[in-house]
Amino acid sequence: MSARTLRVAVVVAALGVVAAACGEDAADTAPTTAAATVAPTVTQAPMTTVAPSPAADIVDTAVAAGDFTTLVTAVKAAGLEQTLRGEGPFTVFAPTDDAFAALPAGTVDTLLEDPTGELSAILTYHVLAAAVPAADVVGLDGQKVTTVNGATVTVAVADDGSVTLTDAAGNEVAVVATDVPATNGVIHVIDAVLLPS
């Protein structure tokens, strides 16, 4: 797993926490079989658990990872930063910078022009209002899980333990790293952006 993928996951996590609070208030590295060391330590799919001690909230964890620049920028633009720094707990399915770059040209810029509209809806679609570690995600095979956005994603677990999420638009997104710890929740890294519709 690349350091960039980990950083993007952290940013998504931060966005998710911010979205949850707001809802209440109104890449190129070959896969490895062992844990990859990137601040913080992340485990490569299939879903396995790494349990280092968390040192920072979701936002700071994403910033430190370095691969979630787009996610962090979006979270700040949408006004979700303080929420994601809140108590939680939250689970964030965090897309990397590469995942955002794979969207059609101009998509991110368009979303940033209306940060409290569609951008906020997309960011909150990546967050669960509970801490759900990889061991629990694996137990959700075939189930629909409700996000902070209010829309659902469908969890699928393959025989090898790898996990995919199917969004409301029918896109299948792979979970590529799990259990990145934060003081207010957990981040799972995904390889594409989930779309709520």
Secondary structure, DSSP 8 states (H G I E B T S, - for coil): --HHHHHHHHHHHHHHHHHHHHHHH---S---SS-B-SSS-BEESS---------S-HHHHHHHHSS-HHHHHHHHHTT-HHHHTSS--EEEEEE-HHHHHTS-TTHHHHHHHSIIIIIHHHHHTTEESS---HHHHGGGTT-EEE-TTS-EEEEEE-TTS-EEEE-TTS-EEEEEEEEEEETTEEEEEESS-----
